[in-house]
Every structure is written in C-alpha cells, then in structure tokens.
Amino acid sequence: MTTTITETPLPPHSQIAQRTAGADFADCYTFADPLPASSAMETYLAVMGYTPGWMNVLMSVRNQAVRLVGLKHLGSLEVKMQAQDSKPAAHYALGDRAGIFSLCYLSAPEVILCDDDKHLRVELSVYKHQQDSQPMVSVSTVVHNHNALGRAYMAIVGPVHRIIVPKMLSQSLHAARTAHQ
C-alpha cells in the first residue's frame, strides 16, 4: 500500500504556523497517520529511524560541501533505532538532539526540531491532527535566513528540498509500516 503525500499549507492550529513571520521558506507535506495512537515524537522517531540510505549520502555530500564556507557539519539525518542506540520518545526533553536537529518544542500532538547556524535557522515540525475525521500527520519546514549566505544556500537547497522530502517521506513511511507489520 502506497501512502499519498500531499503538499499542503501549514496547519493553522500548529505551533509551527506561529513561527512563519518573516520566514524565507516554508512548506508542508501531509499524509495519513501511520501510528495514530503514538505521540508526535514517537512518530518522528519511527519515521526518521527509516531514513533511506540515499538521503544520508546527500547529507554527507552537503556536510563536505558546506564546511568550505564554515557551516556546521550536521551528521546523518537518520535517528538511530538500534536497541543499543535508541532512546524512548518519553525520555526526550527540550534541547536534546534527535538526528541532525535539537528539540525546541514538545507536546503530544506536535514536536518542533530546529537547527541554527550562522546562515539560517531551520525548524521542522511533525504535527498530528484530524482531517475529515481521519488521523493525519503534517511535516512542515520553516526557514529564516540570517544573511546572504543563507539566501544563496536556500536558492540551491529550497528547490531540491521540495523534490526529495516527499520521496524520502514515502520511502521512510513504507519502511516503518513494513517493520511494524
């Protein structure tokens, strides 16, 4: 079964929607909730635990390229799900790292993870909600550029982001669903 992933506006009742003032980039992808009984943090960990290998290769290329202009090496996008490396969702607190991001907002229906570097601030939200009485998840990204380097970076990354995020989500959701069957 294929999960339909649809580009949508940011959910108006989400915390991430309150963070768009002055944003230079924002997008959102919505799909049927694969884990409707789970919290937003549990869903984030489950989906990111199955990040496709090609996405981690792209992150590695990104990390090598941006070090030439003094930006942070973010590491791998994947959140480790092996038993020895895993951390239960309930044990995460504000400021903790989960993959390449730090936790900056946490509630049962929404988690916002962020990274701030000298060129931009990126925030990623996983928001669980109902749409037409169906449990849904919206994954949103909001970016605030700090300077010309941020604008140049997003001129390259923004269009690529819109192509790879739905594909990555589709593959991650398929892998997570298969693993939980």
Backbone as CSV, one residue per row, in Angstrom:
resi,resn,N_x,N_y,N_z,CA_x,CA_y,CA_z,C_x,C_y,C_z
1,MET,0.839,-1.182,0.000,0.000,0.000,0.000,0.884,1.246,0.000
2,THR,0.632,2.169,-0.892,1.386,3.394,-1.006,0.709,4.495,-0.205
3,THR,1.497,5.255,0.513,0.973,6.387,1.254,0.981,7.602,0.351
4,THR,-0.160,8.273,0.279,-0.239,9.501,-0.500,0.281,10.650,0.345
5,ILE,1.243,11.352,-0.199,1.834,12.506,0.476,1.487,13.730,-0.350
6,THR,0.813,14.681,0.297,0.287,15.845,-0.403,0.910,17.119,0.142
7,GLU,1.358,17.996,-0.744,1.829,19.304,-0.301,0.617,20.131,0.092
8,THR,0.656,20.699,1.296,-0.468,21.458,1.837,0.053,22.733,2.505
9,PRO,-0.854,23.660,2.809,-0.435,24.797,3.649,-0.077,24.293,5.054
10,LEU,0.702,25.064,5.782,0.988,24.704,7.166,-0.332,24.652,7.933
11,PRO,-0.500,23.643,8.801,-1.750,23.549,9.565,-1.937,24.795,10.441
12,PRO,-3.071,25.483,10.316,-3.232,26.764,11.016,-3.195,26.672,12.538
13,HIS,-3.521,25.531,13.123,-3.529,25.405,14.581,-2.219,24.855,15.142
14,SER,-1.242,24.640,14.283,0.042,24.108,14.741,0.911,25.227,15.299
15,GLN,1.857,24.852,16.149,2.825,25.815,16.670,3.755,26.305,15.561
16,ILE,4.090,25.428,14.614,4.998,25.830,13.539,4.387,26.960,12.699
17,ALA,3.072,26.953,12.544,2.416,28.020,11.775,2.594,29.377,12.448
18,GLN,2.797,29.376,13.759,3.012,30.625,14.505,4.440,31.140,14.338
19,ARG,5.296,30.370,13.689,6.718,30.717,13.562,7.089,31.171,12.144
20,THR,6.097,31.525,11.347,6.380,31.859,9.951,6.594,33.347,9.691
21,ALA,6.351,34.197,10.675,6.555,35.632,10.462,7.993,35.876,10.025
22,GLY,8.157,36.492,8.874,9.485,36.793,8.352,10.215,35.607,7.746
23,ALA,9.547,34.467,7.632,10.196,33.272,7.078,10.541,33.484,5.607
24,ASP,11.643,32.891,5.204,12.091,32.959,3.819,11.706,31.710,3.029
25,PHE,11.298,30.672,3.754,10.909,29.408,3.116,9.987,28.683,4.079
26,ALA,8.936,28.087,3.537,8.054,27.238,4.340,7.365,26.253,3.410
27,ASP,7.277,25.002,3.856,6.497,24.022,3.119,5.932,23.010,4.100
28,CYS,4.979,22.223,3.600,4.316,21.238,4.446,3.837,20.078,3.586
29,TYR,4.021,18.871,4.107,3.552,17.654,3.446,2.690,16.878,4.444
30,THR,1.511,16.471,3.994,0.536,15.813,4.865,0.226,14.422,4.326
31,PHE,0.027,13.473,5.258,-0.264,12.087,4.894,-1.032,11.421,6.028
32,ALA,-1.628,10.282,5.714,-2.365,9.514,6.720,-1.410,9.095,7.826
33,ASP,-1.857,9.233,9.059,-1.028,8.920,10.228,-0.765,7.420,10.301
34,PRO,0.501,7.005,10.183,0.810,5.573,10.241,0.747,5.005,11.661
35,LEU,0.787,5.880,12.659,0.796,5.470,14.070,-0.159,6.372,14.862
36,PRO,-1.465,6.251,14.616,-2.406,7.208,15.215,-2.439,7.216,16.738
37,ALA,-2.036,6.144,17.390,-2.039,6.096,18.859,-0.746,6.643,19.460
38,SER,0.208,7.039,18.623,1.521,7.493,19.095,1.582,9.016,19.171
39,SER,2.506,9.512,19.986,2.740,10.953,20.076,3.487,11.429,18.830
40,ALA,3.559,12.726,18.680,4.313,13.303,17.559,5.789,12.904,17.632
41,MET,6.356,12.872,18.845,7.768,12.490,18.992,7.958,11.028,18.614
42,GLU,7.051,10.158,19.026,7.145,8.741,18.661,7.054,8.574,17.147
43,THR,6.177,9.336,16.514,6.031,9.264,15.058,7.292,9.771,14.370
44,TYR,7.842,10.888,14.848,9.084,11.407,14.278,10.194,10.361,14.362
45,LEU,10.363,9.774,15.535,11.420,8.779,15.719,11.199,7.552,14.849
46,ALA,9.958,7.109,14.735,9.655,5.929,13.917,9.957,6.195,12.444
47,VAL,9.531,7.340,11.944,9.731,7.651,10.525,11.209,7.927,10.241
48,MET,11.874,8.733,11.080,13.268,9.082,10.831,14.204,7.905,11.102
49,GLY,13.745,6.920,11.816,14.539,5.715,12.027,14.689,4.896,10.761
50,TYR,13.904,5.232,9.756,13.945,4.506,8.480,14.304,5.434,7.324
51,THR,15.155,6.412,7.595,15.612,7.319,6.547,16.329,6.506,5.468
52,PRO,15.943,6.695,4.190,16.615,5.949,3.115,18.110,6.268,3.056
53,GLY,18.907,5.291,2.692,20.351,5.454,2.605,20.769,6.582,1.687
54,TRP,20.049,6.762,0.569,20.423,7.816,-0.373,20.311,9.195,0.273
55,MET,19.389,9.361,1.234,19.246,10.651,1.900,20.460,10.926,2.784
56,ASN,20.963,9.897,3.441,22.157,10.070,4.264,23.391,10.349,3.398
57,VAL,23.425,9.798,2.184,24.512,10.109,1.247,24.438,11.592,0.865
58,LEU,23.229,12.088,0.571,23.071,13.508,0.241,23.508,14.400,1.411
59,MET,23.174,13.993,2.634,23.595,14.769,3.805,25.114,14.771,3.933
60,SER,25.750,13.656,3.627,27.207,13.579,3.686,27.830,14.526,2.670
61,VAL,27.282,14.550,1.452,27.771,15.464,0.414,27.580,16.905,0.871
62,ARG,26.392,17.193,1.417,26.105,18.540,1.924,27.125,18.928,3.000
63,ASN,27.382,18.019,3.930,28.296,18.316,5.034,29.706,18.621,4.532
64,GLN,30.163,17.881,3.529,31.501,18.121,2.982,31.558,19.450,2.236
65,ALA,30.501,19.767,1.484,30.483,20.996,0.682,30.423,22.248,1.562
66,VAL,29.584,22.242,2.587,29.388,23.465,3.368,30.534,23.763,4.335
67,ARG,31.339,22.772,4.635,32.477,23.059,5.526,33.446,24.027,4.859
68,LEU,33.412,24.093,3.519,34.271,25.018,2.781,33.909,26.475,3.058
69,VAL,32.656,26.728,3.475,32.231,28.095,3.796,31.978,28.261,5.291
70,GLY,32.448,27.310,6.098,32.408,27.447,7.540,31.087,27.101,8.214
71,LEU,30.227,26.336,7.531,28.962,25.941,8.149,29.125,24.641,8.917
72,LYS,28.171,24.361,9.791,28.230,23.183,10.650,28.092,21.879,9.861
73,HIS,28.825,20.884,10.303,28.652,19.502,9.855,27.504,18.957,10.690
74,LEU,26.386,18.610,10.061,25.199,18.201,10.802,25.150,16.715,11.122
75,GLY,25.949,15.926,10.446,25.875,14.485,10.665,24.789,13.865,9.815
76,SER,24.332,12.696,10.238,23.346,11.917,9.500,21.926,12.339,9.876
77,LEU,21.032,12.351,8.904,19.636,12.694,9.143,18.930,11.614,9.950
78,GLU,19.353,10.384,9.748,18.696,9.243,10.381,18.817,9.289,11.906
79,VAL,17.718,8.986,12.574,17.732,8.822,14.024,17.948,7.348,14.284
80,LYS,19.014,7.008,14.998,19.370,5.605,15.233,18.274,4.880,16.001
81,MET,17.829,3.761,15.455,16.762,2.991,16.087,17.232,1.637,16.595
82,GLN,18.546,1.347,16.479,19.046,0.084,17.006,18.865,0.101,18.524
83,ALA,18.607,-1.057,19.099,18.300,-1.162,20.530,19.356,-0.487,21.399
84,GLN,20.630,-0.653,21.070,21.672,-0.095,21.910,21.754,1.433,21.784
85,ASP,21.245,1.999,20.683,21.321,3.442,20.461,19.994,4.155,20.702
86,SER,18.901,3.414,20.813,17.599,4.054,20.848,17.313,4.677,22.206
87,LYS,16.505,5.703,22.164,16.071,6.419,23.347,14.559,6.527,23.229
88,PRO,13.809,6.101,24.236,12.350,6.189,24.142,11.892,7.641,23.969
89,ALA,10.835,7.831,23.213,10.312,9.171,22.947,10.026,9.929,24.237
90,ALA,9.522,9.243,25.234,9.170,9.888,26.506,10.387,10.436,27.247
91,HIS,11.584,10.017,26.880,12.798,10.474,27.566,13.419,11.709,26.917
92,TYR,12.838,12.188,25.825,13.365,13.385,25.176,12.873,14.628,25.904
93,ALA,13.764,15.619,25.997,13.432,16.898,26.629,13.910,18.029,25.719
94,LEU,13.402,19.216,25.944,13.823,20.371,25.158,15.342,20.483,25.182
95,GLY,15.913,20.737,24.007,17.360,20.863,23.867,18.056,19.575,23.463
96,ASP,17.412,18.423,23.649,18.015,17.148,23.251,18.143,17.071,21.737
97,ARG,19.174,16.356,21.280,19.354,16.122,19.837,18.601,14.874,19.428
98,ALA,18.028,14.929,18.247,17.373,13.777,17.621,17.732,13.845,16.143
99,GLY,18.711,13.070,15.732,19.223,13.189,14.368,20.023,14.468,14.251
100,ILE,19.765,15.255,13.207,20.525,16.484,12.976,19.939,17.686,13.698
101,PHE,18.804,17.505,14.357,18.095,18.625,14.968,18.090,18.547,16.491
102,SER,17.820,19.683,17.117,17.603,19.765,18.562,16.119,20.027,18.801
103,LEU,15.610,19.470,19.859,14.204,19.604,20.213,13.946,20.998,20.780
104,CYS,13.048,21.750,20.131,12.769,23.106,20.619,11.308,23.323,20.993
105,TYR,10.436,22.370,20.734,9.045,22.421,21.192,8.549,20.985,21.267
106,LEU,7.822,20.667,22.336,7.363,19.295,22.517,5.995,19.269,23.175
107,SER,5.033,18.662,22.494,3.718,18.370,23.055,3.281,17.046,22.434
108,ALA,2.210,16.472,22.931,1.751,15.195,22.368,1.427,15.311,20.879
109,PRO,0.713,16.368,20.442,0.378,16.418,19.017,1.443,17.027,18.112
110,GLU,2.450,17.694,18.686,3.436,18.343,17.811,4.808,18.366,18.460
111,VAL,5.793,18.124,17.619,7.187,18.275,18.008,7.830,19.184,16.971
112,ILE,8.625,20.133,17.454,9.386,21.007,16.554,10.858,20.830,16.900
113,LEU,11.609,20.517,15.868,13.053,20.338,15.996,13.712,21.438,15.185
114,CYS,14.868,21.899,15.635,15.466,23.041,14.956,16.983,22.922,14.892
115,ASP,17.544,23.723,14.024,18.985,23.902,13.956,19.230,25.351,13.570
116,ASP,20.169,25.971,14.235,20.513,27.365,13.975,21.998,27.425,13.663
117,ASP,22.334,27.976,12.521,23.725,28.149,12.120,23.890,29.609,11.722
118,LYS,25.090,29.993,11.330,25.321,31.405,11.037,24.553,31.889,9.804
119,HIS,24.129,30.981,8.926,23.464,31.398,7.691,21.943,31.334,7.764
120,LEU,21.392,30.441,8.603,19.937,30.326,8.679,19.502,29.534,9.907
121,ARG,18.203,29.618,10.173,17.569,28.810,11.208,16.492,27.981,10.512
122,VAL,16.531,26.675,10.743,15.530,25.778,10.171,14.761,25.126,11.308
123,GLU,13.441,25.034,11.139,12.581,24.365,12.097,11.751,23.331,11.351
124,LEU,11.689,22.136,11.915,10.950,21.019,11.338,9.872,20.606,12.332
125,SER,8.637,20.533,11.870,7.523,20.153,12.733,6.904,18.847,12.261
126,VAL,6.557,17.996,13.223,5.701,16.839,12.982,4.454,17.110,13.816
127,TYR,3.327,17.299,13.131,2.076,17.699,13.775,0.987,16.682,13.456
128,LYS,0.409,16.112,14.507,-0.653,15.105,14.353,-1.998,15.782,14.566
129,HIS,-2.928,15.530,13.645,-4.224,16.210,13.699,-5.266,15.386,12.956
130,GLN,-6.490,15.851,13.009,-7.594,15.209,12.291,-7.927,16.037,11.051
131,GLN,-8.227,15.346,9.975,-8.669,16.000,8.742,-9.790,15.141,8.177
132,ASP,-10.976,15.691,8.100,-12.142,14.923,7.662,-12.297,13.648,8.499
133,SER,-12.126,13.797,9.804,-12.249,12.706,10.780,-11.199,11.606,10.617
134,GLN,-10.142,11.871,9.888,-9.069,10.904,9.697,-7.804,11.397,10.395
135,PRO,-7.068,10.496,11.076,-5.801,10.913,11.689,-4.742,11.185,10.616
136,MET,-4.150,12.351,10.697,-3.167,12.789,9.705,-1.902,13.283,10.397
137,VAL,-0.831,13.332,9.621,0.434,13.915,10.069,0.837,14.955,9.036
138,SER,1.241,16.112,9.523,1.805,17.145,8.659,3.251,17.368,9.075
139,VAL,4.148,17.289,8.102,5.569,17.556,8.324,5.869,18.885,7.640
140,SER,6.230,19.874,8.445,6.445,21.231,7.935,7.876,21.671,8.189
141,THR,8.372,22.493,7.281,9.697,23.091,7.421,9.552,24.597,7.286
142,VAL,10.170,25.334,8.196,10.201,26.795,8.145,11.657,27.221,8.260
143,VAL,12.073,28.111,7.352,13.462,28.573,7.342,13.489,30.098,7.394
144,HIS,14.340,30.612,8.278,14.633,32.047,8.357,16.105,32.231,7.997
145,ASN,16.361,32.924,6.902,17.739,33.212,6.507,18.295,34.319,7.396
146,HIS,19.561,34.188,7.760,20.220,35.218,8.574,20.990,36.224,7.725
147,ASN,21.371,35.827,6.500,22.258,36.687,5.714,22.284,36.218,4.254
148,ALA,23.177,36.813,3.469,23.290,36.478,2.044,23.681,35.016,1.846
149,LEU,24.509,34.476,2.739,24.884,33.066,2.627,23.643,32.182,2.785
150,GLY,22.756,32.527,3.697,21.505,31.776,3.870,20.638,31.852,2.630
151,ARG,20.560,33.031,2.026,19.763,33.178,0.797,20.362,32.353,-0.341
152,ALA,21.688,32.375,-0.473,22.349,31.588,-1.524,22.158,30.092,-1.264
153,TYR,22.315,29.680,-0.028,22.137,28.273,0.352,20.723,27.809,0.009
154,MET,19.721,28.606,0.391,18.329,28.206,0.142,17.944,28.296,-1.338
155,ALA,18.644,29.130,-2.105,18.376,29.180,-3.550,18.712,27.834,-4.183
156,ILE,19.690,27.133,-3.616,20.071,25.808,-4.107,19.247,24.720,-3.408
157,VAL,19.179,24.777,-2.094,18.561,23.711,-1.307,17.031,23.728,-1.381
158,GLY,16.426,24.907,-1.446,14.961,25.005,-1.452,14.292,24.165,-2.533
159,PRO,14.665,24.338,-3.810,14.040,23.521,-4.866,14.327,22.019,-4.707
160,VAL,15.534,21.676,-4.263,15.888,20.271,-4.053,15.063,19.698,-2.897
161,HIS,14.895,20.483,-1.845,14.105,20.084,-0.680,12.691,19.667,-1.098
162,ARG,12.071,20.457,-1.961,10.692,20.182,-2.403,10.590,18.887,-3.227
163,ILE,11.680,18.448,-3.794,11.696,17.188,-4.551,11.989,16.003,-3.638
164,ILE,13.000,16.150,-2.781,13.446,14.981,-2.019,12.611,14.694,-0.773
165,VAL,12.028,15.706,-0.142,11.284,15.450,1.100,10.093,14.525,0.870
166,PRO,9.239,14.761,-0.126,8.124,13.812,-0.322,8.608,12.396,-0.655
167,LYS,9.668,12.292,-1.432,10.213,10.970,-1.779,10.784,10.286,-0.544
168,MET,11.539,11.029,0.267,12.098,10.469,1.491,10.981,10.040,2.445
169,LEU,9.965,10.882,2.610,8.850,10.533,3.496,8.149,9.266,3.014
170,SER,7.925,9.171,1.724,7.256,7.993,1.166,8.044,6.720,1.462
171,GLN,9.347,6.762,1.210,10.174,5.582,1.450,10.304,5.273,2.940
172,SER,10.447,6.298,3.774,10.553,6.089,5.222,9.259,5.514,5.786
173,LEU,8.124,6.052,5.342,6.826,5.546,5.811,6.613,4.100,5.391
174,HIS,6.986,3.774,4.173,6.850,2.396,3.709,7.707,1.448,4.570
175,ALA,8.933,1.841,4.833,9.826,1.004,5.642,9.308,0.877,7.072
176,ALA,8.820,1.988,7.648,8.287,1.946,9.013,7.050,1.068,9.084
177,ARG,6.182,1.197,8.108,4.946,0.391,8.076,5.283,-1.101,7.943
178,THR,6.231,-1.417,7.073,6.651,-2.807,6.870,7.258,-3.381,8.149
179,ALA,8.056,-2.585,8.850,8.707,-3.044,10.075,7.701,-3.282,11.204
180,HIS,6.571,-2.566,11.201,5.584,-2.686,12.273,4.468,-3.678,11.942
181,GLN,4.573,-4.394,10.826,3.525,-5.364,10.468,3.778,-6.694,11.129
